[in-house]
Amino acid sequence: MAGQPRRSGLRNPERAVRGLGAGTLSLEALVLLLAIQPIRVVGGDLGGAAIGAVVALAVAAVVLAGMMRRPWAWNAGTVLQGLLLLGGLLHWSLLGLGIIFALVWAYALHVRRVILG
């Protein structure tokens, strides 16, 4: 028994992990889109380029959420988190969202590693 990998107890661990990644990216897209107006009202100057960048990141997150079956999608999701962190150059609140979602993504990657080995 020592040589066998530990079973997760899930019927389909790959599907469960894909669901976790897709759910995380979908939630990120929703939060990004819903954050545009409060950032504009409370946070001050959020120009057209910054709004376009936020919308582009949200669209990319939705597209990646639908492509989680592809092996490269996890790496692309990591790149997306880095791009959101770079969005902090456009507005400080995007940096805050980037930090939060980078931590959530790191946790999803950890869960993926634990479940799939």
DSSP file (Angstrom, degrees, kcal/mol; ACC not computed):
  #  RESIDUE AA STRUCTURE BP1 BP2  ACC     N-H-->O    O-->H-N    N-H-->O    O-->H-N    TCO  KAPPA ALPHA  PHI   PSI    X-CA   Y-CA   Z-CA
    1    1 A M    >         0   0    0      0, 0.0     3,-0.6     0, 0.0     0, 0.0   0.000 360.0 360.0 360.0 -21.2    0.0    0.0    0.0
    2    2 A A  T 3   +     0   0    0      1,-0.2     0, 0.0     3,-0.0     0, 0.0   0.800 360.0  51.6 -69.3 -27.3    2.9    2.4    0.5
    3    3 A G  T 3  S+     0   0    0      2,-0.1    -1,-0.2     0, 0.0     0, 0.0   0.646  92.3  89.8 -84.3 -15.0    3.7    2.5   -3.2
    4    4 A Q  S <  S-     0   0    0     -3,-0.6     2,-0.1     1,-0.1     3,-0.1  -0.598  83.1-112.3 -85.3 142.6    0.1    3.4   -4.3
    5    5 A P        -     0   0    0      0, 0.0     2,-0.3     0, 0.0    -1,-0.1  -0.391  38.3-100.0 -69.2 150.5   -1.0    7.0   -4.6
    6    6 A R        -     0   0    0     -2,-0.1     2,-0.2     1,-0.1     0, 0.0  -0.524  36.5-129.0 -71.2 131.7   -3.5    8.2   -2.1
    7    7 A R        -     0   0    0     -2,-0.3    -1,-0.1     1,-0.1   109,-0.1  -0.596   3.9-144.1 -83.4 144.6   -7.0    8.3   -3.5
    8    8 A S        -     0   0    0     -2,-0.2    -1,-0.1   107,-0.2     3,-0.1   0.725  31.7-123.4 -81.1 -21.9   -9.0   11.5   -3.2
    9    9 A G  S    S+     0   0    0      1,-0.4     2,-0.3     2,-0.1    -2,-0.0   0.368  71.4 125.2  92.0  -5.2  -12.4    9.9   -2.7
   10   10 A L        -     0   0    0      1,-0.1    -1,-0.4   105,-0.1    -2,-0.2  -0.630  63.9-135.7 -86.6 146.0  -13.9   11.8   -5.6
   11   11 A R  S    S+     0   0    0      1,-0.3    -1,-0.1    -2,-0.3    -2,-0.1   0.922 101.3  13.1 -65.1 -43.1  -15.5    9.9   -8.4
   12   12 A N     >  +     0   0    0      1,-0.1     4,-2.0    -3,-0.0    -1,-0.3  -0.762  69.3 179.2-135.5  87.0  -13.8   12.0  -11.1
   13   13 A P  H  > S+     0   0    0      0, 0.0     4,-2.3     0, 0.0     5,-0.2   0.852  81.5  55.8 -61.2 -36.0  -11.0   14.0   -9.5
   14   14 A E  H  > S+     0   0    0      1,-0.2     4,-2.3     2,-0.2     5,-0.2   0.920 109.2  47.0 -62.3 -42.3  -10.0   15.7  -12.8
   15   15 A R  H  > S+     0   0    0     -3,-0.2     4,-2.3     1,-0.2    -1,-0.2   0.890 110.7  52.1 -66.3 -39.9  -13.5   17.0  -13.4
   16   16 A A  H  X S+     0   0    0     -4,-2.0     4,-1.8     2,-0.2    -1,-0.2   0.902 111.1  47.0 -63.3 -40.9  -13.7   18.3   -9.8
   17   17 A V  H  X S+     0   0    0     -4,-2.3     4,-2.4     2,-0.2    -2,-0.2   0.896 110.4  52.1 -69.3 -40.2  -10.4   20.2  -10.2
   18   18 A R  H  X S+     0   0    0     -4,-2.3     4,-2.8     1,-0.2     5,-0.2   0.904 108.6  52.0 -60.9 -39.9  -11.5   21.6  -13.6
   19   19 A G  H  X S+     0   0    0     -4,-2.3     4,-2.6     2,-0.2    -1,-0.2   0.880 107.7  51.8 -62.9 -38.7  -14.7   22.8  -11.9
   20   20 A L  H  X S+     0   0    0     -4,-1.8     4,-2.2     2,-0.2    -2,-0.2   0.935 112.8  44.7 -62.9 -46.6  -12.7   24.5   -9.2
   21   21 A G  H  X S+     0   0    0     -4,-2.4     4,-2.3     2,-0.2    -2,-0.2   0.921 115.2  47.1 -64.0 -44.6  -10.6   26.3  -11.8
   22   22 A A  H  X S+     0   0    0     -4,-2.8     4,-2.4     1,-0.2    -2,-0.2   0.898 112.7  49.6 -65.6 -40.4  -13.6   27.3  -13.9
   23   23 A G  H  X S+     0   0    0     -4,-2.6     4,-2.5    -5,-0.2    -1,-0.2   0.903 110.4  50.5 -64.7 -40.8  -15.5   28.5  -10.9
   24   24 A T  H  X S+     0   0    0     -4,-2.2     4,-2.1    -5,-0.2    -2,-0.2   0.930 113.4  44.7 -62.7 -46.2  -12.6   30.6   -9.7
   25   25 A L  H  X S+     0   0    0     -4,-2.3     4,-2.3     2,-0.2    -2,-0.2   0.871 112.6  51.7 -68.2 -36.8  -12.1   32.2  -13.1
   26   26 A S  H  X S+     0   0    0     -4,-2.4     4,-2.3     2,-0.2    -2,-0.2   0.921 110.4  48.3 -65.3 -43.4  -15.9   32.8  -13.5
   27   27 A L  H  X S+     0   0    0     -4,-2.5     4,-2.6     1,-0.2    -2,-0.2   0.898 110.2  52.7 -62.3 -40.2  -16.1   34.5  -10.1
   28   28 A E  H  X S+     0   0    0     -4,-2.1     4,-2.5     2,-0.2    -2,-0.2   0.919 108.8  49.6 -61.3 -44.3  -13.1   36.6  -10.9
   29   29 A A  H  X S+     0   0    0     -4,-2.3     4,-2.3     2,-0.2    -2,-0.2   0.918 111.7  48.8 -61.8 -43.5  -14.7   37.8  -14.2
   30   30 A L  H  X S+     0   0    0     -4,-2.3     4,-2.5     1,-0.2    -2,-0.2   0.927 112.1  47.8 -62.8 -45.4  -17.9   38.6  -12.3
   31   31 A V  H  X S+     0   0    0     -4,-2.6     4,-1.5     1,-0.2    -1,-0.2   0.908 110.8  52.0 -63.5 -41.8  -16.1   40.6   -9.7
   32   32 A L  H  X S+     0   0    0     -4,-2.5     4,-0.6    -5,-0.2     3,-0.2   0.930 112.5  44.7 -61.0 -45.1  -14.1   42.5  -12.2
   33   33 A L  H >< S+     0   0    0     -4,-2.3     3,-0.8     1,-0.2     4,-0.4   0.901 114.7  48.0 -67.7 -39.4  -17.1   43.5  -14.2
   34   34 A L  H 3< S+     0   0    0     -4,-2.5    -1,-0.2     1,-0.2    -2,-0.2   0.706 105.9  60.7 -73.0 -18.2  -19.1   44.5  -11.1
   35   35 A A  H 3X S+     0   0    0     -4,-1.5     4,-2.1    -3,-0.2     5,-0.2   0.626  82.3  82.7 -84.1 -13.0  -16.1   46.5   -9.7
   36   36 A I  H <X S+     0   0    0     -3,-0.8     4,-2.1    -4,-0.6    -1,-0.2   0.950  93.5  41.8 -59.7 -53.0  -15.9   48.9  -12.6
   37   37 A Q  H  > S+     0   0    0     -4,-0.4     4,-2.6     1,-0.2     5,-0.2   0.930 114.3  49.2 -67.0 -46.3  -18.6   51.3  -11.4
   38   38 A P  H  >>S+     0   0    0      0, 0.0     4,-2.9     0, 0.0     5,-0.8   0.894 111.3  51.6 -60.1 -36.0  -17.7   51.4   -7.7
   39   39 A I  H  X5S+     0   0    0     -4,-2.1     4,-1.0     1,-0.2     5,-0.4   0.919 111.3  47.8 -64.0 -41.5  -14.0   52.1   -8.7
   40   40 A R  H  <5S+     0   0    0     -4,-2.1     4,-0.4    -5,-0.2    -1,-0.2   0.897 118.7  39.6 -65.1 -39.8  -15.2   54.9  -10.9
   41   41 A V  H  <5S+     0   0    0     -4,-2.6    -2,-0.2    -5,-0.1    -1,-0.2   0.942 132.4  20.0 -77.3 -48.3  -17.4   56.5   -8.2
   42   42 A V  H  <5S+     0   0    0     -4,-2.9    -3,-0.2    -5,-0.2    -2,-0.1   0.872 123.0  51.2 -90.9 -41.2  -15.3   56.0   -5.1
   43   43 A G  S  <<S-     0   0    0     -4,-1.0     2,-0.5    -5,-0.8    -3,-0.2   0.568  94.8-136.8 -83.6  -8.3  -11.7   55.4   -6.4
   44   44 A G        +     0   0    0     -4,-0.4     2,-0.8    -5,-0.4    -1,-0.2  -0.778  66.7  33.4  99.3-135.3  -11.5   58.4   -8.7
   45   45 A D        +     0   0    0     -2,-0.5     2,-0.5     1,-0.0    -5,-0.1  -0.519  53.4 159.9 -77.7 105.1  -10.0   58.5  -12.2
   46   46 A L        -     0   0    0     -2,-0.8    45,-0.1    -6,-0.1    -2,-0.1  -0.899  27.9-158.7-121.7  98.6  -10.6   55.2  -14.0
   47   47 A G     >  -     0   0    0     -2,-0.5     4,-2.3    43,-0.2     5,-0.2  -0.010  31.9 -94.4 -75.4 177.8  -10.1   56.1  -17.7
   48   48 A G  H  > S+     0   0    0      1,-0.2     4,-2.5     2,-0.2     5,-0.2   0.850 123.4  53.9 -61.5 -37.1  -11.4   54.4  -20.8
   49   49 A A  H  > S+     0   0    0      2,-0.2     4,-2.2     1,-0.2    -1,-0.2   0.905 109.6  47.9 -65.6 -40.5   -8.1   52.4  -21.2
   50   50 A A  H  > S+     0   0    0      2,-0.2     4,-2.3     1,-0.2    -2,-0.2   0.905 112.1  49.0 -67.4 -40.7   -8.4   51.0  -17.7
   51   51 A I  H  X S+     0   0    0     -4,-2.3     4,-2.6     1,-0.2    -2,-0.2   0.918 111.3  50.8 -64.3 -41.9  -12.0   50.1  -18.2
   52   52 A G  H  X S+     0   0    0     -4,-2.5     4,-2.5     1,-0.2    -2,-0.2   0.890 109.6  50.4 -60.9 -39.6  -11.1   48.4  -21.4
   53   53 A A  H  X S+     0   0    0     -4,-2.2     4,-2.4     2,-0.2    -1,-0.2   0.905 110.4  49.1 -65.7 -40.9   -8.4   46.5  -19.7
   54   54 A V  H  X S+     0   0    0     -4,-2.3     4,-2.3     2,-0.2    -2,-0.2   0.927 112.8  47.1 -64.5 -44.3  -10.7   45.3  -16.9
   55   55 A V  H  X S+     0   0    0     -4,-2.6     4,-2.6     2,-0.2    -2,-0.2   0.908 111.9  51.1 -64.1 -41.2  -13.3   44.2  -19.5
   56   56 A A  H  X S+     0   0    0     -4,-2.5     4,-2.5     1,-0.2    -2,-0.2   0.904 110.5  48.7 -62.8 -41.2  -10.6   42.4  -21.5
   57   57 A L  H  X S+     0   0    0     -4,-2.4     4,-2.2     2,-0.2    -1,-0.2   0.898 111.4  50.1 -64.7 -39.6   -9.4   40.6  -18.4
   58   58 A A  H  X S+     0   0    0     -4,-2.3     4,-2.1     2,-0.2    -2,-0.2   0.919 111.6  47.6 -65.2 -43.3  -12.9   39.6  -17.5
   59   59 A V  H  X S+     0   0    0     -4,-2.6     4,-2.6     1,-0.2    -2,-0.2   0.919 111.3  51.3 -63.4 -42.6  -13.5   38.2  -21.0
   60   60 A A  H  X S+     0   0    0     -4,-2.5     4,-2.6     1,-0.2    -1,-0.2   0.891 108.7  51.9 -61.0 -39.1  -10.2   36.3  -20.9
   61   61 A A  H  X S+     0   0    0     -4,-2.2     4,-2.2     2,-0.2    -1,-0.2   0.903 110.5  47.7 -64.7 -40.7  -11.2   34.8  -17.5
   62   62 A V  H  X S+     0   0    0     -4,-2.1     4,-1.6     2,-0.2    -2,-0.2   0.920 112.5  48.9 -66.4 -43.0  -14.6   33.6  -19.0
   63   63 A V  H  X S+     0   0    0     -4,-2.6     4,-0.6     1,-0.2    -2,-0.2   0.926 113.0  47.3 -62.0 -44.7  -12.8   32.1  -22.0
   64   64 A L  H >< S+     0   0    0     -4,-2.6     3,-1.0     1,-0.2    -1,-0.2   0.877 105.9  58.8 -65.2 -36.5  -10.3   30.4  -19.9
   65   65 A A  H >< S+     0   0    0     -4,-2.2     3,-0.8     1,-0.3    -1,-0.2   0.874 107.4  47.8 -59.9 -35.4  -13.0   29.1  -17.6
   66   66 A G  H 3< S+     0   0    0     -4,-1.6    -1,-0.3     1,-0.2     3,-0.2   0.614 111.3  51.5 -78.6 -12.0  -14.6   27.4  -20.6
   67   67 A M  T X<  +     0   0    0     -3,-1.0     3,-2.0    -4,-0.6     6,-0.3   0.093  66.1 121.1-111.7  22.1  -11.2   25.9  -21.7
   68   68 A M  T <   +     0   0    0     -3,-0.8    -1,-0.2     1,-0.3     6,-0.1   0.622  64.6  71.0 -66.4 -10.4  -10.2   24.3  -18.4
   69   69 A R  T 3  S+     0   0    0     -3,-0.2    -1,-0.3     4,-0.1    -2,-0.1   0.753  80.8  88.9 -73.0 -22.6  -10.0   20.9  -20.1
   70   70 A R  S X  S-     0   0    0     -3,-2.0     3,-1.2     1,-0.1     4,-0.4  -0.554  81.2-135.2 -75.3 137.9   -6.9   22.0  -22.0
   71   71 A P  T >  S+     0   0    0      0, 0.0     3,-0.6     0, 0.0     4,-0.4   0.796 103.1  55.0 -65.7 -27.2   -3.7   21.3  -20.1
   72   72 A W  T 3> S+     0   0    0      1,-0.2     4,-2.4     2,-0.2     5,-0.2   0.595  84.7  85.0 -81.0 -10.1   -2.3   24.8  -20.8
   73   73 A A  H <> S+     0   0    0     -3,-1.2     4,-2.2    -6,-0.3    -1,-0.2   0.833  85.2  55.5 -64.5 -32.5   -5.4   26.6  -19.3
   74   74 A W  H <> S+     0   0    0     -3,-0.6     4,-1.6    -4,-0.4    -1,-0.2   0.909 110.0  45.8 -66.5 -40.6   -4.0   26.4  -15.7
   75   75 A N  H  > S+     0   0    0     -4,-0.4     4,-2.1     2,-0.2    -2,-0.2   0.903 111.9  51.5 -66.7 -40.5   -0.8   28.2  -16.9
   76   76 A A  H  X S+     0   0    0     -4,-2.4     4,-2.3     1,-0.2    -2,-0.2   0.868 106.9  54.3 -64.4 -35.6   -2.8   30.7  -18.8
   77   77 A G  H  X S+     0   0    0     -4,-2.2     4,-1.7     2,-0.2    -1,-0.2   0.874 107.0  51.1 -64.1 -37.0   -4.9   31.3  -15.6
   78   78 A T  H  X S+     0   0    0     -4,-1.6     4,-1.7     2,-0.2    -2,-0.2   0.904 109.4  49.7 -66.0 -41.0   -1.7   32.0  -13.7
   79   79 A V  H  X S+     0   0    0     -4,-2.1     4,-2.4     1,-0.2    -2,-0.2   0.896 106.7  56.7 -62.9 -39.5   -0.6   34.5  -16.4
   80   80 A L  H  X S+     0   0    0     -4,-2.3     4,-2.2     1,-0.2    -1,-0.2   0.889 104.3  52.2 -59.3 -39.5   -4.1   36.1  -16.1
   81   81 A Q  H  X S+     0   0    0     -4,-1.7     4,-2.1     1,-0.2    -1,-0.2   0.904 109.0  50.5 -64.2 -39.6   -3.5   36.7  -12.4
   82   82 A G  H  X S+     0   0    0     -4,-1.7     4,-2.1     2,-0.2    -2,-0.2   0.888 108.8  51.4 -63.8 -39.3   -0.2   38.4  -13.2
   83   83 A L  H  X S+     0   0    0     -4,-2.4     4,-1.3     2,-0.2    -1,-0.2   0.884 108.3  51.6 -65.8 -37.7   -1.9   40.6  -15.7
   84   84 A L  H  < S+     0   0    0     -4,-2.2     4,-0.4     2,-0.2    14,-0.3   0.899 108.1  51.9 -65.5 -38.8   -4.5   41.6  -13.2
   85   85 A L  H >< S+     0   0    0     -4,-2.1     3,-1.5     1,-0.2    -2,-0.2   0.899 107.4  52.5 -61.9 -39.3   -1.6   42.5  -10.8
   86   86 A L  H >< S+     0   0    0     -4,-2.1     3,-2.2     1,-0.3     4,-0.3   0.768  93.5  72.9 -66.8 -24.3   -0.1   44.6  -13.5
   87   87 A G  G >X S+     0   0    0     -4,-1.3     3,-1.6     1,-0.3     4,-1.6   0.699  76.8  80.3 -61.0 -17.6   -3.5   46.3  -13.8
   88   88 A G  G <4 S+     0   0    0     -3,-1.5    -1,-0.3    -4,-0.4     7,-0.2   0.712  80.3  66.0 -61.7 -19.5   -2.5   47.9  -10.5
   89   89 A L  G <4 S+     0   0    0     -3,-2.2    -1,-0.3     1,-0.2    -2,-0.2   0.775 103.5  45.6 -70.8 -25.3   -0.5   50.3  -12.6
   90   90 A L  T <4 S-     0   0    0     -3,-1.6     2,-0.3     1,-0.3    -2,-0.2   0.848 135.0  -5.4 -83.7 -37.5   -3.7   51.6  -14.0
   91   91 A H    >X  -     0   0    0     -4,-1.6     3,-1.0     1,-0.1     4,-0.9  -0.954  61.6-128.6-159.0 139.1   -5.6   51.9  -10.7
   92   92 A W  H 3> S+     0   0    0     -2,-0.3     4,-1.6     1,-0.3     3,-0.3   0.807 106.4  61.3 -61.2 -31.9   -4.6   50.9   -7.1
   93   93 A S  H 3> S+     0   0    0      1,-0.2     4,-2.4     2,-0.2    -1,-0.3   0.815  97.4  58.8 -68.8 -28.1   -7.9   49.0   -6.6
   94   94 A L  H <> S+     0   0    0     -3,-1.0     4,-2.5    -7,-0.3    -6,-0.3   0.850 102.8  53.8 -67.1 -32.6   -7.0   46.6   -9.4
   95   95 A L  H  X S+     0   0    0     -4,-0.9     4,-2.5    -3,-0.3    -2,-0.2   0.918 107.8  50.4 -63.9 -42.5   -3.8   45.7   -7.5
   96   96 A G  H  X S+     0   0    0     -4,-1.6     4,-2.2     2,-0.2    -2,-0.2   0.931 112.7  45.1 -60.7 -46.3   -6.0   44.9   -4.5
   97   97 A L  H  X S+     0   0    0     -4,-2.4     4,-2.8     1,-0.2     5,-0.3   0.887 111.5  54.7 -64.1 -37.7   -8.2   42.7   -6.6
   98   98 A G  H  X S+     0   0    0     -4,-2.5     4,-2.1   -14,-0.3   -13,-0.2   0.900 108.2  47.9 -62.5 -41.3   -5.1   41.1   -8.2
   99   99 A I  H  X S+     0   0    0     -4,-2.5     4,-2.0     2,-0.2    -1,-0.2   0.934 113.0  48.4 -64.9 -45.6   -3.7   40.2   -4.8
  100  100 A I  H  X S+     0   0    0     -4,-2.2     4,-2.0     1,-0.2    -2,-0.2   0.949 116.3  41.5 -60.4 -50.1   -6.9   38.7   -3.7
  101  101 A F  H  X S+     0   0    0     -4,-2.8     4,-2.6     1,-0.2    -1,-0.2   0.797 110.1  57.6 -74.0 -26.4   -7.5   36.6   -6.8
  102  102 A A  H  X S+     0   0    0     -4,-2.1     4,-2.4    -5,-0.3    -1,-0.2   0.901 109.0  47.2 -65.6 -38.8   -3.8   35.6   -7.0
  103  103 A L  H  X S+     0   0    0     -4,-2.0     4,-2.0     2,-0.2    -2,-0.2   0.907 112.7  48.4 -67.2 -40.9   -4.1   34.1   -3.5
  104  104 A V  H  X S+     0   0    0     -4,-2.0     4,-2.2     2,-0.2    -2,-0.2   0.915 113.0  48.4 -63.8 -42.3   -7.4   32.4   -4.5
  105  105 A W  H  X S+     0   0    0     -4,-2.6     4,-2.6     2,-0.2    -2,-0.2   0.898 108.6  53.4 -65.1 -40.6   -5.7   31.0   -7.7
  106  106 A A  H  X S+     0   0    0     -4,-2.4     4,-2.0     1,-0.2    -1,-0.2   0.896 109.3  49.3 -61.0 -39.2   -2.7   29.9   -5.7
  107  107 A Y  H  X S+     0   0    0     -4,-2.0     4,-2.7     2,-0.2    -2,-0.2   0.907 109.5  51.5 -66.1 -40.7   -5.0   28.0   -3.4
  108  108 A A  H  X S+     0   0    0     -4,-2.2     4,-2.4     1,-0.2    -2,-0.2   0.900 109.9  49.8 -62.5 -40.0   -6.8   26.4   -6.4
  109  109 A L  H  X S+     0   0    0     -4,-2.6     4,-2.3     2,-0.2    -1,-0.2   0.884 110.3  51.0 -64.5 -37.9   -3.4   25.3   -7.7
  110  110 A H  H  X S+     0   0    0     -4,-2.0     4,-2.5     2,-0.2    -2,-0.2   0.936 110.5  47.8 -63.9 -46.3   -2.6   23.8   -4.3
  111  111 A V  H  X S+     0   0    0     -4,-2.7     4,-2.8     1,-0.2     5,-0.3   0.907 111.1  52.0 -61.2 -41.6   -5.8   21.9   -4.2
  112  112 A R  H  X S+     0   0    0     -4,-2.4     4,-2.7     1,-0.2     5,-0.4   0.923 110.3  48.1 -59.7 -44.6   -5.2   20.7   -7.8
  113  113 A R  H  X S+     0   0    0     -4,-2.3     4,-1.5     1,-0.2    -2,-0.2   0.897 113.7  47.0 -64.4 -40.3   -1.7   19.4   -6.8
  114  114 A V  H  < S+     0   0    0     -4,-2.5    -2,-0.2     2,-0.2    -1,-0.2   0.918 118.1  40.5 -68.2 -43.5   -3.1   17.7   -3.7
  115  115 A I  H  < S+     0   0    0     -4,-2.8  -107,-0.2    -5,-0.2    -2,-0.2   0.925 125.9  32.3 -74.4 -44.2   -6.0   16.0   -5.5
  116  116 A L  H  <        0   0    0     -4,-2.7    -3,-0.2    -5,-0.3    -1,-0.2   0.659 360.0 360.0 -90.7 -15.7   -4.2   15.0   -8.7
  117  117 A G     <        0   0    0     -4,-1.5    -4,-0.1    -5,-0.4    -3,-0.1   0.465 360.0 360.0  82.5 360.0   -0.8   14.4   -7.2
